[in-house]
Amino acid sequence: MSALTLSSSSAATLRADAVVVGVATSGSAGKAGKKVSLVLAPGAEAVDKAYGGKLAATLETLGASGREGEVTKLPAPAAGVKAPVVVAVGLGEAADRKEPFEAEALRRAAGAAARALAGTKKAAFALPVEDAGAVAAVAEGALLGAYSFTAYKGKDESAKKDAKRAPLAEIALVGAKSRDKAHKAAAERAVVVAEEVHRARDLINTPANGLDPKGFAAEVRAAAKEYGLTIEVMDEKALTKGGFGGILGVGNGSTQPPRLVRVGWSHPKAKKSLALIGKGITYDSGGISLKPAGHNETMKCDMSGAAAVFSTVVAAARMGLRANVTGWLALAENMPSGSATRPGDVLTMYSGKTVEVLNTDAEGRLVMADALARAGEERPDALVDVATLTGAMMVALGARTFGIMANDDAFRTAVHEAAGQAGEDAWPMPMPAHLRKGIDSPVADIANVGDRMGGGLLAGVFLKEFVPEDIPWAHLDIAGPAFNEAAPFGYTPKGGTGSAVRTLVRLVERTADGDLG
């Protein structure tokens, strides 16, 4: 990952390959008497001086609008700026306000600039860093934007092209003070969070032939040793002995056996505990209910929930958060074969409840149900599960927003607030009681699917059946934002995004503060 430094030098005098400044739109288009023009954000003063005070006018001539995430590159003046290139990145509408820019606007702008500077060794970011919150946002955005996955790139001539797209190597935050404890702490937190988001992204982007349940468990074991985490890996024999019918039922069709991994961080002064459960389907073919052509190619991402949970537990350890955090990774590969679970089969879950499997492509809820029931036995103060669970949630909320369901309104609000504080788009969703009848089964206690309408909500209703009633629980359906199939934007790359890691880290911090809602 890119190196991060805090610099008190002037943006004009700092030696770098490029200097990044922020621009915004002043005025509102369409309002009478208002002319839309560019204004420079705080931090750009020294660079503007080198342009004779005409940097904004020059950018307007080049067609820059200041809209969020827009990047405009121009040569630096012959004198006055040591970096050869100036990069102006849009922060959105300033509306002639004197208030600081929102953290997410700074985060996305820094990410967009970092992506635009791929192949560059060092860049000075002269974006507004008026307080520790702004330092954190710019640092996090720049680090998240400077990401690429090259583990499977060849070493032939294409490697030379890839070198031009290599992540920005060094990021200097101009105006952030290394001697300021708040600034330093904000930057250090940003580094940990970004590195753990990158860990999740790498896992998600790894193809299924490079990451099966056993291999995923090995990754967790290595990290546990490095960061002093507790770990328990249940293999197929232990799962059979324990009666984990859901995880086994999903994994039966694959030659790669399933795993249930428990990884934990505990602090001697912790007063609250949080259990996180992640869906870890390392590849989802749909099983016997095979997915149609065109829907299989990205199914290596179906373990994004487990990746987010794993990365969060590591982040909690690295940050020394005063909370006890347990991650449960339900790992399996969903494949069709002679030994695969068939539509109509009945599974006996870890909780003892029986489930009629009407659709083997609704497998995530089966592995999650077992993990939820097991995690609940340890009586944490709250449970949160994270899963790429339903296409229905994407229909409801699109590709950039995850849904939040819960059995406790106050806890759902706390999770939603944590997402907002972290800069992740999320939306609270209901779990109407009348939907429960839709998954009644004539032969078992419950069916794994029901009515097509409201399918995302119905999945939450199903999972609720396996959660102790007296423990606050939230379900995060990250099916939309977990894997970006479109063009990169802001600090979000194409491919695995690491969705929910930042929300979960923020939730652990709130847990440490005793603020779980």
LODRENVEX-360809 format. One record per atom (N, C-alpha, C): x, y, z. Coordinates in steps of 0.02 Angstrom, whole numbers, plus 50000, padded with zeros to 5 digits. Atoms other than C-alpha are relative to their C-alpha. Layout:
XYZ/...
This chain:
500424994150000/500005000050000/500445006250000/499634993750004/500555018049972/500235002250069/499744997149938/501625026250105/499655006750012/500354993849984/500805040850196/500445004150047/499624995549956/501725055850270/499595006450010/500304993549986/501135071950351/500535005349990/499504995050018/501995087550287/499765007050018/500144992949984/502065105350352/500305004649947/499724996050054/502955111050193/499445003149958/500484997050047/502095122150067/499894995449941/500155004150058/501225113349925/500415002049940/499624997650056/502225124149806/500744998050004/499285001449992/503935119749878/500154992650012/499895007149987/503685101249916/500224996449936/499765003850058/504665089849799/499544993949990/500465005550016/503415078149717/499904999849925/500145000650071/502875072049547/499365003749980/500624996450013/501185080649563/499755003050065/500324997149942/500245091949681/499255000349986/500735000450007/498365089649709/499685005750038/500384994649968/497225104349746/499254998849989/500725000950006/495345105149771/499675006149969/500404994650029/494105115449671/499274998250011/500715001049988/492255117749697/499605004749957/500464995850037/490755125249610/499705005150046/500294994649961/490215142049677/499365002349966/500644998350030/488385146449651/499634993949980/500425005750018/486965135249596/499715001049930/500274999650068/486525131749416/499255000250001/500734999750007/484765136549368/499675005050047/500294995049955/484525149449506/500125006949971/499974993450030/484145166849446/500535004350036/499514995549971/485565179149472/500634996550024/499425003849976/486815165549513/500434997649942/499545002250051/488325162849404/500424994350029/499605005849977/489165145949420/500735001149979/499294999150013/491045147749435/500404995750047/499565004149959/492525138649509/500305004250057/499634997049944/493265142549678/500514994850023/499485004449975/494855135249750/499854998350073/500105002249930/494725125249910/500605002050041/499434998649957/495815129450060/500554994949990/499435004350012/497555122450037/500335001449933/499744998850068/497775128349858/500325006949993/499784993050004/498365146049901/500705000749970/499304999350023/500235143349872/500054998349925/499995001950071/499935134749705/499675005549958/500344994650036/498715148249651/500455006149992/499544994250003/500015161549691/500494999249943/499525001350054/501215153249569/499685001249932/500374998650063/499865155349434/499795007349997/500194992949999/499725173749475/499295001150021/500694999449976/498065170849562/499484998249948/500465001650055/497285164049401/499904992549990/500085007250008/497235145349435/499274998249986/500715001650010/495325144849448/499795001949929/500184997850067/495145154849287/500304995549947/499685004550047/496385143549198/499634993349995/500375006349999/495435128149252/499325000749965/500644998850034/493795135749192/500114999949924/499854999950072/494605138749022/500104993049973/499895006950020/495085120449018/499374995750005/500645003649998/493275115649048/499844996850066/500135002949935/493385110749231/499355002950029/500644997849972/491705111649320/499994999950076/499995000549927/492175107449499/499534994850027/500465005149975/490915093349507/500394994550036/499685004949956/491275079649631/500374994649960/499605005350030/492685068049578/500315001649933/499704998150064/493135077349417/500745001550009/499284999049996/495015077349386/500245003749938/499714996250054/495925090249281/500755000850013/499274999349994/497805089649252/500255005749956/499704994750039/498845104349195/500735000950020/499304999049983/500695108649187/500075005350055/499864994949949/501385118049336/500355005849967/499644994350029/502045135549303/500764998950003/499285000950005/503885137049257/500365001550065/499704998249936/504255144749425/499465000350053/500474999349945/503435144049594/499724993550027/500245006649978/502925125649603/500524994849979/499485004950016/504235111849614/499734993849965/500305005750034/503045098049559/499865001949927/500114998350071/502915097349368/499265000049979/500705000750019/501045093449367/499555002250058/500524998249952/499545101049456/499374996149983/500615003850010/498005090249479/499455003350041/500584996949967/496365099049518/499444994950003/500535004949992/495005087849588/499385003450028/500624996849980/493185092749608/499744997650066/500295001549935/492385093649779/499245001050001/500724998950002/490625097649721/499825007350012/500264993249992/489585112749761/500235003150066/499804996349940/490305125449882/499435004450025/500594995949983/488725136249879/500205006250041/499754994049966/489765151049941/499994999350076/500045000949928/489755143350114/500705000550030/499384999749964/491085145450245/500114993650041/499945006249962/490775128350322/500514995449967/499525004750029/492085114650300/499664995149952/500275005050045/491855102050161/499854993650039/500185006249966/491005085950212/500554994849990/499475005050001/492155071450252/499974995649938/500065004650057/491465060350115/500195003449934/499794996450061/491725073849982/500765000149996/499275000049999/493545075150036/500274993049985/499785007050009/493715056150041/499964998049926/500095001950071/493025053849865/500475003949955/499554995950042/494045068249793/500714997450005/499325002649992/495655061549866/500084993349964/499985006550034/495245044249800/500045000849924/500004998850072/494885050749625/500685002549977/499344997450018/496525060349623/500534994550003/499525005449993/497505045249685/499954995149941/500085004550058/496765034349547/500295003149937/499764996550060/497185047549417/500765000449998/499274999549996/498995047449477/500334993150002/499705006750004/499275028749453/500635000249958/499365000050035/501065025649399/500465005550023/499614994549973/501665041049494/500324997950066/499665002049938/502925039349634/499765003950060/500194996049942/502465053849748/499555005749980/500454994450012/501055066349757/499875003750065/500174995849942/500725080749876/499265001749996/500724998649998/498895082149925/499885006350042/500134993649967/498485100349965/499255001350003/500724999349990/496645097350002/499875002850069/500144997049934/495765105550150/500084994950057/499905004349941/496385097650312/499995004550062/500054995049946/495755110350438/499944996950069/500045003349935/495485097550576/500164992649991/499815007150002/495835079350621/499524996049957/500495003650040/494225073650538/500155000649926/499834999050070/494765081150373/500654996349982/499385003850011/496505073550391/499834992749988/500205007050007/495695056550415/499674998649933/500375001050062/494555058650265/500465000249939/499554999550058/495905064350143/500494994149999/499535005649997/497135051150203/499674993549980/500355006250016/495855037250194/499824999649927/500204999950070/495205042450024/500594998949953/499415000750043/496945043949948/500274992950003/499745006849993/497505027150018/499544994949968/500475004650030/495915018349963/500005000649923/499984998950072/496035026149790/500624997149968/499375002650027/497825020249770/500024992450009/500055007249994/497375001949750/499994996749931/500085004250059/497614988849616/500144992850019/499905007249987/497564969849610/500374997149942/499575002350054/498984962749509/500294993050012/499715006549981/499304945749590/500024995049943/500035004950054/498834936449431/500225002949933/499754997150062/499634948049303/500644996449979/499405003350025/500964940249192/500615004450002/499364996349997/502774945549179/500275001649931/499774998750067/502854948148991/499945007549984/500044992950019/502674964448894/499425003650033/500574996749968/500994967648976/500195002950068/499794997649934/501934970149140/500235007349995/499784993150009/502674986249069/499405004750000/500614996049999/500924992749038/499715000450069/500275000149932/500394987549211/500395004750045/499594995549959/501844997449285/499755007249996/500274993350007/501055013149216/499365001050040/500624999649962/499485008849312/500114998150073/499855001949931/500375004349475/499755005550047/500274995149953/499645012849628/500505005550017/499594994549975/500315029749683/500404997550060/499575003049950/501805025249791/500035003850066/499934996049938/501915039649916/499515005850000/500504994649992/500595051749979/500225004550056/499834995049949/501065067650071/499415004550011/500574995649984/499665076950160/500275006850022/499764993249986/500095095350152/499525003450048/500414996549950/499485105150303/499834995850060/500105004549942/499295089950414/500645000050041/499424999049957/500445091650563/500194993650037/499775006249968/501475076750619/500085000750075/499924998949928/501705084650791/499335001150035/500674999449972/499845086950815/499744993050016/500205006849980/499255071750914/499364997749965/500645001850032/497505072350839/500114998549926/499865001250071/498165073750661/500374993449990/499615006150005/499415059750689/499574993850012/500455005749985/498105048250767/499524998849942/500475000750056/496895051750624/500344996749940/499645003050057/498215047350494/500164992750014/499845006949983/498735031550586/499384995549995/500625003950007/496925025750596/499844998949926/500155000550072/496705029350410/500434994649967/499555005050029/498205018450369/499744993050016/500245006649980/497525003650468/499354998349963/500645001350033/495765005250398/500104998649926/499895001050072/496385006950219/500354993349986/499665006450010/497564992150236/499534994150009/500475005649990/496164981250303/499464999849946/500455000050058/494974986750165/500364996749941/499615003150054/496364981950044/500064992450010/499985007249987/496514965050130/499354996649975/500645002750022/494664962050100/499955000149924/500034999650074/494794968049919/500424994649968/499565005150028/496254956349885/499674993150003/500345006549993/495284941449953/499434999349951/500585000250045/493744945849852/500224999249927/499775000250069/494724948249692/500374993649982/499655006350013/495654931749710/499514995049970/500455004850031/494874918949592/499894993950044/500195005649958/494034903749666/500514994349999/499495005350001/495414892149609/500635002050039/499464997749957/496594902449717/499785001050072/500254998949932/495474903949870/499384995650012/500565004349981/494404889449930/499925000650076/500104999449927/493724887350108/500624998450042/499405001949963/495304878650168/500535005549994/499514994750011/496404892150091/499825006450037/500234994149963/495344906050167/500174999150074/499855001449930/495524897850337/500755000850014/499274999449992/497414897250311/500205007450003/499864992749998/497424916150277/499845002750069/500204997749934/496504919050440/500494997650053/499535002849952/497684907750535/500665003950000/499384996250005/499194917350471/499935006950033/500124993449970/498444934050522/499924999550075/500095001049929/497944927150691/500674999550036/499335000749971/499744922450725/500365006750002/499664993650006/500364939450668/499745005250049/500304994749960/499144949950769/499734997750068/500195002449934/498854939250923/499264998750008/500715001549997/497094933650883/499894992750020/500185006949987/496234918050946/499674997249937/500305002950060/495694905950811/499814992750012/500235006950001/494704889950794/499744998649930/500235001950067/494464881250626/499664993350005/500385006350001/493104868150614/499994997249929/500015003250066/493394856250469/499374995949992/500625003650014/492114844650391/499834994750053/500135004949948/492334831550527/499705003350062/500264996449942/492064844250666/499305002749987/500664997450018/490584851750573/499474994450003/500465005749997/489794834550556/499854998150073/500095001749930/490064830650740/499585005350036/500384994649968/489354847750788/499305000849975/500684999550027/487804845850681/499875006349961/500084993950040/488094860650566/499724998249931/500315002450062/486864854650434/499955005049944/500054994950051/486724871050344/500655000949961/499344999250033/488584873450309/500184993749962/499855006350034/488794855050267/499564999049939/500465000850056/487264854950156/500205004049939/499784995950055/487944869150051/500654997349971/499355002250023/489704862150043/500034993049972/500005007150021/489194844150001/500154999049926/499925001050072/489254846949814/500695001549974/499334998150022/491054852749808/500534995150024/499425004049978/492704843449815/500415003850052/499674995949950/493294857749925/499555000450062/500455000249943/492564854550098/499935006750036/500134993649967/491804868650202/500405000850065/499684998449937/492504877050356/499575005150038/500274994649959/491824887250501/500585002550042/499434997149966/493144899050569/499765005050052/500124995149947/493044908150734/500655003650014/499404996249987/494314922150750/499825005850047/500204995149950/494334933850899/500555004650024/499574995149967/495114949350974/499685001850066/500264998149935/494924952951158/500475005050033/499614994949964/495504967751262/499884999150074/500085001249927/495834965951449/499545005050034/500434995049969/494844981751485/499335000749965/500634999750037/493384978051369/499414998950046/500615000849962/491644979851441/499424997649957/500525002150046/490634975551286/500294995149949/499795004950050/490684961551159/499555000449938/500364999750064/490184960950976/500194993949959/499885005750044/490004945650865/499825001849929/500104998550071/490184947650677/500004993549961/500085006250038/489614934150557/500035001749926/499904998450070/490184933950375/499854994149954/500125005050051/489534924350226/500634998949959/499385001450034/491014915550146/499934994749946/500065004750055/490444906649989/500545001849949/499424998450041/492104906049897/499864999449925/500274999850068/491184901849736/499294997550003/500715001850000/489324901049704/499754998749929/500275001950066/488744891549551/499244999850002/500725001049991/486984890649622/499834992950020/500145007049984/487174872049654/499564996849947/500465003350047/485844860949575/499545005249968/500384994450028/484814876949551/500495004749965/499434996850033/486184882349431/499835007049976/500094993250025/486384900749392/500015000049924/499984999650074/486044905549210/500655003149976/499404997250030/487444910249093/500005007650008/499944992849989/488084927749127/499965002050072/500064998549929/487814926649314/500524996450042/499505003949964/489284915449361/500675003350005/499314997750008/490794925549311/500295003750060/499754996149943/490914936449467/499854996650067/500225003249938/490354923649595/500564998150047/499465000449952/492074923049673/499905005150056/500104994649951/491444938549766/499504998250054/500535001749954/490144928849865/500264998750071/499715000549933/491334928250013/500185006950027/499844993149980/491384947250030/499825001450073/500194999049930/490484946650197/500524997250048/499485003049959/491764934850271/500645004049997/499404995850007/493174945650202/499945006250043/500114993949960/492414961050285/500064998550075/499985001949929/492214952250452/500724998650021/499315001749985/493974945150449/500435006350005/499614993850000/494744962050405/499845004450059/500204995949943/493754970650541/500304997650065/499705002749938/494364958950678/500745001750002/499304998350002/496154961850621/500095007550015/499964992849987/495864980750620/499905001550074/500134998949929/495164980050797/500624998450041/499385001949965/496744971150854/500555005049988/499474995350017/497914982950764/499895006850033/500164993749969/497014998050837/499944999550076/500045001049928/496944990351011/499345002250030/500654997649977/495084993951028/499774996250062/500225002949936/494354990951201/499324996749992/500615003950011/493054978551144/500204992849986/499895007150018/492924959751129/499624998749936/500305000950067/492604955750946/500144993049976/499945006750027/492274938650876/499744999849928/500215000750069/492204935050691/499864992749984/500205006850021/491294919650624/499964999949924/499975000350073/491704915250444/499724993349977/500345006150024/490504902750365/500234998849928/499675000950064/491544896050221/499794993549965/500205005950039/490934884350085/500025001849926/500054999150072/490924881949897/499354996649977/500665002650020/489204879549817/500044997549929/499915003150066/489374867349673/499484994549987/500455005550016/488254854849580/500404993549989/499685006550010/488744836549587/499534994650024/500415005649977/488084819349630/499885000150075/500074999749928/488324823249814/499685006550024/500274993549981/487544840649810/499304999550030/500684999449974/486004845449909/499535001449942/500494999350054/484464844149797/499415004350023/500624996549983/482944855549791/499494994950027/500475004649968/481684847449908/500314996350059/499675003149943/482994840550029/499865003950064/500094996849935/482804844250214/500654999550040/499394999749960/484294849750318/499835001350073/500074998549929/484414849250507/500575004750019/499514994849987/485284865150560/500334999150068/499655000349936/486474867950706/499525001450058/500474998249947/485044875550806/499504994450014/500505005349994/484004859650781/499405001149956/500564998550045/482774868250666/500124996649933/499945003250065/482424859250502/499805004949944/500114995550055/482474868250335/499904996049935/500115002950066/481704862650170/500345004549949/499624996250050/482894868250032/499624999849934/500384999650062/481794873849888/500425002749943/499564997250051/483184882949797/500724999950028/499315000649975/485024878449817/500425006249987/499654993750011/485514895649753/499865005050056/500114996049940/484834902849916/500394996750056/499565003849955/486314895050003/500315004250055/499664995849950/487034909950095/499645000150066/500384999949938/485634910350222/500074993550039/499915006449966/485954891950260/500644999850041/499374999949963/487774894150308/499985005450055/500044994649951/487384910550398/499574998050059/500445002249946/485994902450499/500384995950051/499605004049955/487194889750571/500495004450040/499504995749966/488514902950611/499665004750050/500364995649955/487224914650688/499804996450064/500215003949942/486554901050802/500594998550046/499405001549960/488304896250857/500275006350035/499754993749971/488854914350885/499565002350057/500464997949948/487294917750987/500094996350066/499895003949939/487764904051111/500515003350046/499504996749959/489194914851172/499745006450033/500344994449968/487974928551224/500375006649993/499694993450009/488814943751146/499485005550014/500474994449989/488054960951178/499625001649936/500364998950064/487584961850993/500304995449947/499815004150058/487664951650833/499905004149936/500084996850066/487964958550658/500234995049947/499795004350055/487974947850502/500075004149936/499854996450062/488654953550334/500024994949943/500055005050054/488234944750171/499805003149934/500244998650067/488074946649984/499414995249990/500535005049991/486384938550011/499494999749944/500565000450048/485074943549883/500065005149943/500064995550057/484914950849709/499425004850011/500584995749987/483264957949773/500215006550034/499784994049967/484214970149882/500325004949950/499734995750053/485114976649728/499445003249960/500584997150034/483434979049643/499725005750040/500304994949956/482844989049793/500455006150008/499564994649980/484394999449831/500555001749950/499494998650049/485504998849677/500674996850017/499345003349996/487344994549663/500475003250051/499534996649956/488075006649790/499775000550073/500284999249933/486985005149945/499834993150029/500205006349969/486814990750067/499425001250048/500594999649957/485254987050167/500164997650071/499915001849930/485154985750356/499324997950028/500595002549964/483844975050445/500204998250070/499835001549930/483744971850631/499394997950039/500545001849954/482714964650772/499915005250054/500024994849950/482984980550872/500095006749965/499984993750037/482594997950805/500595004450020/499454995749976/483875006950914/500674997449974/499375002850025/485254995050861/500065001049925/499994998750072/484774996650678/500215007249987/499814992950006/484925015550699/500745001050013/499294999449983/486635013650780/500444997549943/499625002750057/487255003050635/499975004849941/500084995250055/486555015350509/500425006250013/499594994249983/487405029650601/500744998449990/499305002050009/489045020050601/500195000149926/499874999950072/488915017850413/500085007149975/499954993050020/488615036450390/500645003250024/499374997349974/490085040850502/500604997449961/499455003150037/491175029050401/500015002249927/500034997850070/490605036250234/499744994649953/500275005350043/489715020550171/499245001049993/500714999150014/488005021650089/499614993950025/500425005449973/486705011250184/499315002750011/500694997849990/484845011550211/499634995050045/500385004649956/483745004350351/499404997049964/500545003750034/482514991250289/499574996550052/500445003349953/480994983450374/500024992449994/500125007250005/480614965250412/499284998750021/500715000849984/478714964350403/499844993050025/500165006449970/478034950550514/499594995449954/500445004250042/476784944850383/500404995949948/499605003850047/478214938950271/500184993150025/499795006449971/478604924750391/499584994249973/500435005450024/477114914650328/500224997549932/499785001850067/477894914750155/500544994749998/499495005249999/479264902850210/499794994150045/500255006149968/478154890150296/500144994049954/499885006150038/478534872350241/499534994550023/500445005449980/477354857450238/500374994050030/499625005949978/478774845350279/500555001650051/499474998149954/480014855350385/499785006050041/500174994249958/480044869350513/499965006449960/499974993950039/480434882250381/500304998349931/499705000850067/480884883850195/500525005549989/499474994950008/482404893150132/499815005549951/500254994650042/481424903250003/499245000150004/500724999350000/479664909849985/499795004449942/500244995650053/478764923349887/500585003949969/499474996350035/479854931949755/500005007350019/500044992949982/479224949249800/500245001050071/499734998749934/480154956649946/500534994950020/499535005349986/481494943349930/500575001950046/499474997749956/482834953750015/499785000350072/500274999649933/481724956650165/499864993050028/500165006849980/481194938450169/500634996350023/499385003149979/483014933150182/500175002150072/499894997849932/483174943850338/499524996750049/500495003549958/481584936050408/500234992950014/499745006949992/482354918850379/500565000050052/499434999849954/483974923450470/499785001450072/500244998249932/483014930750617/499794993850039/500215006249967/482374913150654/500574996650038/499435003349971/484134908350707/500395004550049/499694995149955/484524923350818/499644999950067/500344999649935/484184923251006/499605006550005/500454994250000/482724935051036/500255005750044/499804994849953/483564944351178/500685003149984/499364997050020/485164948951084/499875004749940/500074995550058/485154964450971/500404997349941/499695002850061/485534958950794/499845004349940/500094996450063/485784967550628/500264995849942/499825003750061/485884960250454/500175005149945/499784995650053/486884969350319/500034996149935/500005003250066/486484964050141/500405004449953/499544995950040/487974970550040/500054997549928/499995002950068/487514961849876/500165005349947/499884994850049/487544978449783/500715002750000/499354996650001/489134987549837/500614995650009/499425004249986/490244972449873/500474999249941/499595001250060/490844970549693/499795004949947/500154994950049/490944984849570/500164997649930/499905002250069/490684978849392/500045005849951/499984994150043/490604996549324/500695003350003/499374996449999/491985009449303/500175002250071/499814997549933/492985014949456/499725007050011/500224993349984/492375030449546/500255001850070/499754997949934/493035040649691/500574995650022/499485004649974/494055028849799/499804992749989/500255006850011/493085013649738/500274997249935/499725002950060/493995002249615/499504995649964/500395005350033/493294990249488/500164993450035/499895006449966/493064973049567/499815000550074/500165000149928/493054969649754/500105006850032/499984993349971/492704985149857/500185000150074/499904999949928/492894979750038/499425003150036/500604997149971/491124985550073/499884997450071/500205001349930/490604986050258/500594999850048/499435000149953/492374985350329/500005006450042/499964993649964/492355003850375/499415000850048/500584999749955/490595002550447/500114995750061/499895004649944/491064987650554/500545002550047/499474997249958/492664995850616/499715005650043/500314994649962/491665011150666/499534997350054/500455003149952/490394999850753/500404997050058/499585002649946/491794991450851/500245005750044/499794994149961/492415008650903/499435002350045/500584998149959/490665012950963/499884994950056/500065005249949/490604996351054/500495001350057/499494998549951/492225000951142/499805005950044/500234994149962/491415017351194/499354998750037/500625001749967/489885008251259/499385002849966/500554996850037/488785015851123/499754995449945/500285004850049/487885001251040/499275001449985/500714998450012/486195009751038/499554996350047/
